[in-house]
Amino acid sequence: MAELQEHTSRARDAATDPLWTVAGAMPWFGANFRATSEIATSADDVARLGAAPLVDTFKTLDWKSLLPSEQGLDLEPLAAAQPKLASAAQAVRQSSNRLNGINADALMPQISTPLIKAREQLSSLREGLDSAADAASVLPAMLGDQSPRRYLLLIQNNAEARATGGIPGALAVLHVEKGKLSLDSQTSAGAMGAFNPVVKVDPEQSEIYSRRLGKFMQDVNLTPDFPSAAQTAHAMWRSKTGEQLDGVLSIDPVALSYILDATGPVRVNDPSLQEASHGGLPTELTSRNVVPTLLSDVYSKISDPGQQDVYFAGVAREVFTTIAAGGGDTKKLIDGITRGASEGRVLLWSSNANEEAVISGYPLGGSITGTSISPAQFGVYFNDGTGAKMDYYVKRTVQLIEECPANGYSEVKVRIISTNTAPKDAATSLPEYVTGAGAFGVPAGSVQTNVIAYGPVQSNVESAFVAGEKTGFSSYRHSGRPVGSVTIRLAPGESRTVDFTFGKIVQHTEPKLSVTPTVQELKDVVLDTIPAKCAPAA
């Protein structure tokens, strides 16, 4: 660090002396001198105001103390590091903005090439530092540094699709005190019953997803906007129990598999869980078997839906107990949780407005609006219409196909291909609880899905096609974003393609895509965007 500062300081002095300043005023070549001066100034600021505080923080923090253990976490060093992290982030942000303001096209290659590289490096560093500063500002309090925190834990079941992942069948309360984790108050969404009167929800979302949003805990996440779903679940819990919780945390079995990859196998020690399954389920859960166990096998071994939810919650308790004990590979644990958050499998909402303002700026917050999404953001979400657990057998792909501009506006087609991979005899070979047995008008073995597509703000849903034929669709607006919805039904072995075309897109940035987390790996669901091949303008 000392050597780096010596170099950057000398470069800054050289590039800001009077002779250099005069050279910067020259025609033709002056822009190169001015750009070099800006680069040298930025490098020195990053070294002095950004890197130096980080090195100091790194040397004083005991990183192992920030990882879970039976004694909890020592959160004070992280809280003490926050001002230095915020200062470093500010320095890098200002330097990044300074370099981004330089017109690289007007420079010689010897100047423009390293400038572009520096921009990329600072952009990456800026993102990481902003995240670190934000985390340090909210994590100590959220992990119970000053007083205990209690969060509603929703365990989403991807076998019955909801827009944010799956039906939140199993519930528990996560108690956090000085970083020490424990679960209590385990129950199920079904046990909460119907809410009458319904919990008040956003009218705009109620129009799209019906009043069920505020009537059943199982349906709070028919909307893809997790802050909305979490607030409704939070209000429902308060209504039923009288307890005012500090937030809502959601996780799905695939995210649990990422965690188990770090912690190693978890023993299912609770005798009641083995008794519920009549000994037919694994006594040891691993990253490889936890998903099929929780999303498929549990239904063939446990016929009572209430006991299925008990098993779900029991497994979550065992996993959180293992995390709290501090076992396993800590780097893999952080990587696993990070991966789960980036895929929308781990979601968090805080009832504290200041904390939520920070969380909502990241994918962890699960918002469909705001700074966490791209300007040209698309979304595809799935809600089960079967009333069963058949989504375990549905394989999907989602792809953006850029179209040639029309009337000066961009157009993008969103293509969704769904396939029911259930066996041909699913109606009889799968448990009735999995197929639904036709209870809601869908033949046993078939899957009915409400497919919902979101476009960028100000654009329109122009058309919808199912299996190549133009079809009617429901059209809405959600926080300024256009929403199109169609319903499809797939018999075992059947595949169907849905295309939504979005027009009048004013954003000129690269389109991005969010999807409902499913049983599949995200890379197998979200395919690469197909760029438009347009004839050159006359």
C-alpha positions, 0 to 999 in steps of 0.5 A: 500500500505504501509503495502504491501510494508513492507511485500514485502521488508522484503521478498526480504531481506530474500530471497536475503541474503548470506545464501539464495544465498548459499542454491540456489547453492545446488543440488536438492533443490537449484532451489526452493531457487532460484525461491523463491528469484525471486518471492520475488524480483518480488513481491517487484518490483510490489509493489514499482514500479508498484502498488505505482504509480498506487495508486498515479495516482488513488488518483489524477485523477478525474475519472468523468472528463474523462467521456463525458459531454456537456462541454467536457472532462478534458484530462490534468490529463490523459495526466499527468498520462501517465508517471506513467502508463508507468512506472508501466507497465514496472515494471510489464512486467519485473516481469512477464518475470522474473517469466515466465522464471522459470521452474516450473516443477523442483520445489516442489509443495509448490513453483510451485503452488503459482508461477503459480498463480502469473504468471496468476495474473501478466499476467492479470495485465500486459495486463491491464496496457499496455492497460492503458499506451497505452490509456493514450499515445494516447487518449488526442491527439485523443480526441482533447486536443491540437487541434480539430480532425475530423474523418470519421464515417462509419455506417456499415449495417449488413443487407448487409454483408461486411467482417468487418461487413456490407456495410458502407451506411451512412457516417458522420464526427465526430468532437472532440474538448477537448473531446466534440463530434458532427457530421456534413457533413452527407452523404451516400456512394451511394452519393459518386458515383463511383471513376474513376480512382479508388483509389489505393489499395494493389494489393494483396487484390485487387486480392482477392476482386477485384478492387471494393475495390477502386471504391465504398465507399460501398465496401472498407471493402470487405477486413477484414483488417480494416486499409486497408479499412479505408485508402481507405475510407479516400482517397476517402473522401479526393478525393471527398471533399478535406478534410484531416481527422484525421482518420476513426471510424466505428460502427454498429447498434448492437454496438449502442444497447450496447451504448443505454443500458447504455444511456437509450432510445434516442428520435428521435427528428428530424422531417425530420426523422419521415417525411421520415418514414411517422411516421412508425418508433419508436420515441424512440430507445432503446437497444432492438429495435434499431437493428430491426429498422435499419436493417429491419423495416426501409426498409418497412417504407422508400422506398427511399435508400437515405432517408434510409441512412439519417435515419441511420445517423440521428439516429447515430447523436442522439446517439452521442448527448446523449453520449456527454451530459454525460447521463446514466450509465457511467460504462455501457457505457465503458463496451458497447464500450469495448464489441463492440470493442472486437467483431469487431463492433467498429473499429478505424484507425488513420492517425497519424502513431504513434497513429496507431502503438498503435491502431493496437496492439488491436482488436479496430484496426481491423488488420488481421496481427500483434500483435493483432492476435494470432499466430494460428489465423483463420478468417471467413468473409462474403461478400454479393453477393445478392446486397440486405439486406437479411443478416438480415435473415441469421443465421450462426455458425462457428467452428474450428475442430482440426484434427489429425496431418498429416506428423508432421503438425497440421490440422484444419477444419473450419466449417461454417453453414449458414441458410436463415431464411427468410419466404418462400414467401420472394420474395413477402412478403419482400420489393424489396429493401431487396430481390434485386428483382433478379437485380444481378441474385440472385432470390428474397428471396435467399441469395448469400454469398462469404464465405472467410476463413483465416488460420495462416501464413505459413499454406495452404488451403488444401480442401473445401467442400460444403454440404459434397461434395468436391468443387473447391475454390479460393486460395490466400495469404494475408500478408502471410496468406492463404485464401480460398473462395467459394460462396454459395446460399441459398433459404428461409429455406435452410441451407448449410455447408462449410468446409475448411481444413487448413494443414501444420500448424506450430504454436503449440498454441491454435487456435483462431477464428475471424468472421465477426460481424453479427446481431447475438450475437457473442456467438451464432456464434462462437462455442467452438473448437472441439479438436482432438481425436488421437490415441497415437503414437506407 
